[in-house]
């Protein structure tokens, strides 16, 4: 059986999976309530969002200069900086570093950029084992799957599924739904890998240009072990993660965990500015920073799309998205799912490959309302949709640009710009709309109730009550 190739087809499969929908509904409801509880004061929240948006906008306005400052200060601190224009270059850089150290086992903290690079698969081809140490990522790795959420990668699985996965893949592990026992089993396996690892690899939440500091936040301590216990630490991040100064970090830390998981702060906030210095008892003796472009410069160059790069990877847009909450992350077939993936992936991979994601939205605006740095996601979606159907534009891939659709929208424009045509249309719709054959609504009614036209328009109802002239 062939796998579904488009978002609509994959979404249809997901919608028929009752267990998947129940898992996501339960998780999304909980996350939305937790976030709401963390921001009881609406005015304070909006002020903080304004601050976060300004910090990220400021960093993007100075991005080339800040990246140069970051490199200079990291280098002065003893961190070796590498630039990768593409995923292939990034993977090659990491392979070269690991090769010089004869590394055969890498313990990884959570990193979405490494997912973007398909780094685990690349290292496997180099006969290097890469073990995920984040519990959610470890579960996904055991299952042979990709993350379905950028913060909670195994959110699509329930307790029974995880228990069976552990029993099938961890030696001497009996089936149990005791959460503490499952966590202990994972810890037992991962602690051995931490001790034996030749290198640790991590992502970066923020890179501070002013001080050459890498900021990582996490809850389990695995990230800290990955960056501290092995003698070699490699950090990978997109070029957009830079901020100007250390004073920019507290407002972003006040936004990110509360928006992501409803926590006031994460358990661990790690700031790495150098390798182990003389006299220090722990830490790696060598630290490398790999800065990945992979299309981000192209996004940065377009003023209509640049705000996409403000993202701090909190996942709040996913948690509140009515589409994501019903179909889950895997329906997007993308490293970054949900609303942020709908605007980022078509830009990174091209409209030809991922243009359908820009149409996988109701444009309800919930994502923009909760985004901690105020990314105008609906506006960017509309812009990408325009690009995807513009036959004369610079980016024309016509995912939904059939003659019939263009004709319909032209007629819609005529009706809604002419008062006489608009009233004539309303008169006809109220009298004859419900007589239209069902096949005209076939695609619409696959996941929606067929629209029912009222017997009288609002103007007619108002006139019958003595308001206006109908």
Beta strands, then each sheet from edge to edge (+ up, - down):
strand 1: 79-84
strand 2: 105-108
strand 3: 129-132
strand 4: 199-202
strand 5: 206-208
strand 6: 213-218
strand 7: 232-238
strand 8: 242-243
strand 9: 268-272
strand 10: 286-292
sheet 1: 1+ 10+ 7+ 4+ 2+ 3+
sheet 2: 8+ 5+ 6- 9+
end
